[in-house]
């Protein structure tokens, strides 16, 4: 699962909210790395040429694990009227 690393974005002096909504995205969710690791996922830094603050979450994403991920996330930039 592709992620942006909030701490690195903010350490670079950027706004994490602006970063994850440019180009315009409808919304984004937030995960705590420690919570994902407790679920058996690996979380790490995986920079891309066009995104130096890119990270990755590695592991199984079966339907049941996807439902669990929905329980573990919170809105970071919400989509008005949407539920997770």
C-alpha positions as CSV (number, residue, x, y, z in Angstrom):
1,X,0.0,0.0,0.0
2,X,1.4,3.3,-1.0
3,X,1.6,6.0,1.7
4,X,3.0,9.5,2.2
5,X,5.1,9.9,5.4
6,X,3.7,12.7,7.4
7,X,6.7,13.2,9.7
8,X,9.1,13.5,6.7
9,X,6.8,15.9,4.9
10,X,6.6,18.2,8.0
11,X,10.3,17.9,8.7
12,X,10.8,19.3,5.1
13,X,8.8,22.3,6.2
14,X,5.7,21.4,4.1
15,X,2.1,21.1,5.0
16,X,1.1,17.4,5.1
17,X,-2.5,18.4,4.3
18,X,-1.5,20.4,1.2
19,X,1.0,17.6,0.2
20,X,-1.6,14.8,0.2
21,X,-4.2,16.9,-1.6
22,X,-1.9,18.1,-4.5
23,X,-2.8,17.2,-7.2
24,X,-6.4,17.4,-6.1
25,X,-7.5,14.2,-4.4
26,X,-10.8,13.8,-2.8
27,X,-9.5,12.9,0.7
28,X,-7.0,10.8,2.5
29,X,-6.9,8.6,5.6
30,X,-4.2,8.3,8.3
31,X,-2.6,5.2,9.8
32,X,-0.2,5.0,12.7
33,X,2.8,3.0,11.7
34,X,3.0,1.2,15.1
35,X,-0.7,0.1,14.7
36,X,0.1,-1.3,11.2
37,X,3.2,-3.1,12.5
38,X,1.1,-4.6,15.4
39,X,-1.2,-6.0,12.7
40,X,1.8,-7.8,11.0
41,X,2.5,-5.3,8.3
42,X,5.9,-3.9,7.4
43,X,6.1,-0.1,7.1
44,X,9.0,1.8,5.6
45,X,10.5,4.5,3.5
46,X,10.3,3.9,-0.2
47,X,11.1,7.2,-2.0
48,X,10.0,7.7,-5.6
49,X,11.5,10.1,-8.2
50,X,8.4,12.3,-8.0
51,X,7.7,11.8,-4.3
52,X,10.7,11.9,-1.9
53,X,8.3,11.4,1.1
54,X,6.8,8.2,-0.2
55,X,6.5,5.1,2.0
56,X,5.1,1.7,1.6
57,X,3.1,-0.8,3.7
58,X,3.9,-4.4,2.8
59,X,1.8,-7.4,3.7
60,X,-1.4,-9.3,2.9
61,X,-4.3,-7.3,1.7
62,X,-7.0,-9.9,1.6
63,X,-10.7,-8.8,1.9
64,X,-10.8,-9.5,5.6
65,X,-7.5,-7.5,6.1
66,X,-8.9,-4.7,4.0
67,X,-11.9,-4.5,6.3
68,X,-9.6,-4.4,9.3
69,X,-7.6,-1.6,7.8
70,X,-10.8,0.4,7.4
71,X,-11.2,0.0,11.2
72,X,-7.7,1.1,11.9
73,X,-7.6,4.3,9.9
74,X,-9.0,7.8,10.6
75,X,-9.7,10.6,8.2
76,X,-6.8,12.9,7.6
77,X,-8.5,15.0,4.9
78,X,-12.1,13.9,5.0
79,X,-14.5,13.7,2.1
80,X,-17.6,15.6,3.2
81,X,-20.4,13.2,4.0
82,X,-18.3,10.0,3.5
83,X,-17.7,7.3,6.1
84,X,-14.7,5.1,6.3
